[in-house]
Amino acid sequence: MAQDTDTGPLTPLSDVFLKSLYALADAGQTEAACRFAAQAYVLLRQSHPGEARRFDVLLHRVTPKLNWRVPPHVTASENAQ
């Protein structure tokens, strides 16, 4: 796994993005905040695992607030069980 030795402007950008995602979740858009955080995590997990972890923490903190308007996609095989 790569190291986070040189994050350059990434850490301040992550700070802004994380604050925005928390605000989005607090405004009732928790699912959107989680989806954006998950995308950020996937993009960062290999090259900047420390920054990716910050988005993982957000996911663990806000997912209990999820109120599904539409349930997550269920595949036909799962539905048959």
Residue pairs with C-beta under 8 A, 6 or more apart in sequence:
1 46
1 49
2 46
2 47
2 48
2 49
3 49
4 48
4 49
4 50
4 51
7 48
7 50
7 51
10 48
10 51
11 51
14 40
14 51
14 54
14 55
17 36
17 40
18 54
18 55
18 58
21 33
21 36
21 37
21 58
21 62
22 33
22 58
22 62
24 30
24 32
24 33
24 36
25 33
25 34
25 62
25 65
30 62
30 63
30 65
30 66
30 67
31 66
31 68
31 69
33 58
33 62
34 59
34 62
34 63
34 66
37 55
37 58
37 59
37 62
38 55
38 59
40 52
40 55
41 52
41 55
41 56
41 59
43 52
44 51
44 52
44 55
45 52
